[in-house]
Amino acid sequence: MKASRERLLDRNGRPLVSGAKVKVIGEDGQPVGTVVRVLDDYAVVTVVIPEGRGQIERMYRVADVEAT
């Protein structure tokens, strides 16, 4: 029997899933990026943020991001 899992939600009740655009509210400048990985067990998401000519990948707590 497979257990169903709850989706992670931002503070406004919107789901945080791979491909979702998010604003990082826990960081100065509130950068905008895309969720690439969701770690439900730890309430953490990995976000890719464009920076200069490239991009950076960072992990944030769900409390620090907001879906746009």
Protein Blocks (a to p, Z undefined) as FASTA:
>chain_A
ZZdddddddfkopacdehiacddfkbghiaadddfbdcfknopacddddehjbccddddd
fklpccZZ
